[in-house]
Amino acid sequence: MSVAPSIVWFRDDLRVADHPALAAAVERGAPVVCVYVLDEESPGIRPLGGAAKWWLNGSLTALGAALDGLGARLVLRRGPAARVIRSLVDETGAGAVFWNRRYGGPERRLDAELKQAFRDDGLIVQSFAANLLFEPWTIRTGQGTPFSVFTPFWRACMHAPEPRHPLPAPEKIEPTDVATERLDDWSLLPTRPDWAAGLREAWSPGAVAAHERLRGFLADDLADYADGRDRPARSATSRLSPHLRWGELSPHEVWHAMRQRRVHGEGANRFRTELGWREFAWHVLFHAPELATTNWRGEFDAFPWPRLHPAALRAWEEGRTGVPLVDAGMRELWATGTMHNRVRMVVASFLTKNLLIDWRRGEQWFWDTLVDADAASNPFNWQWVAGSGADAAPYFRVFNPELQATKFDPDGEYVRRWVAEIGTDEYPEPIVDLKQTRAAALAAYEHVKAAA
Ligand code: FAD
């Protein structure tokens, strides 16, 4: 049996259960170096936003504790990932490197180059499917092309082999003695000012909390999900998105927990379909790696975005537009690092259509403020609302925030929760006229139609 250690490179999979790369390393029988690399330097890797860094700090703390419990240690290193992993191989004399796959363009390039280089050096290198139910390249249309419409995509997934069962956590990991940086030295938490009080109140990062949330949701909330999921005042959705984003919980664990509990009915179907939207966003990103910067539908390049009005953008970011549902959502986001899905759609429509501000500005703000921001779901959904994306809402579907509030927050409970001064003189008048701006947006859209 080889004694040269194995390296397990943790990325968006901060868990010890259902972790195929970790399982393979343990199976190999040698000591295991578990490493996380904070990479803010490799070309094309998008630096994490502020809320994401806050989450990462908690998630790494939780992962460190879980590995401790198995006899191992989490090694933290900072720098360009390829260089860091190479020097770790040299330092430890590792004979094998394992990781779970990533699906973004720059990440795939980096991983592929590293894999080739290590193999050329005679190392064992293996990558695994871990964070998606269906590998993006395995789901294809009858013509062999990627899907651009959700419903047939999901139908094809449902005809593919069922997602595998989750793997158990290892019982024990043989450790190695490798130096680690200190998490505190990474300064992932905000100070001066510490804006994270609301995040701390709203969330507990880590796999233990993720599994608790999953159990609670399946037991208590799933039955009401189909009805309640569109009501921002209710806590009817799973709130699993950041746990899935950071891989504290795998989609396989969610899938099979549902199977095990034999949950049926409209709520269960609807919830599974939402997991399907997550898969679709990654499928689209895999085939269009520039999703965060480039219109998925090229004809939207002809959209005449007017010159940015910075004050309007700031009012939107700070929840001071004078449109109650929009302001409530933006304040919820700032305070807690999340926003209800229905309200995300409304604020995104308001930014891109009523304020005529490029979707990329909104995507960037969400990237910085959401704890669940990921490279696929965020740009995918922004482009979906803006009309430029895959299977997007038609551009002329301009959400009317007042009608949306009447329909989905009929008692005004959600708005009052976040906009305490509603109904008083302190609350501003709307910064734009909804009707006029809607008409202006539709006029601007004529350019796209002409370019199509
Ligand atoms: P639930 O309703 O419980 O859904 C279960 C899971 O399904 C979610 O945790 C999530 O993983 C997945 N899911 C649900 N809806 C979507 C969707 N439309 N697209 C992709 N996955 C979905 N979601 C993110 O995870 N990260 C993002 O960066 C993100 N940005 C968004 C930006 C905009 C403009 C919009 C309109 C939506 C965005 N979403 C994003 C999708 C959705 O709003 C969140 O996934 C959802 O609100 C998370 O709450 P939940 O976990 O309670 O969802």
Boltz pocket constraint, residues with backbone or C-beta under 6 A from the ligand:
constraints:
  - pocket:
      binder: B
      contacts: [[A, 229], [A, 237], [A, 238], [A, 239], [A, 240], [A, 241], [A, 242], [A, 244], [A, 245], [A, 271], [A, 274], [A, 275], [A, 276], [A, 277], [A, 278], [A, 279], [A, 281], [A, 339], [A, 340], [A, 341], [A, 342], [A, 344], [A, 345], [A, 348], [A, 366], [A, 370], [A, 372], [A, 373], [A, 374], [A, 377], [A, 378], [A, 379], [A, 381], [A, 382], [A, 385]]
      max_distance: 6.0
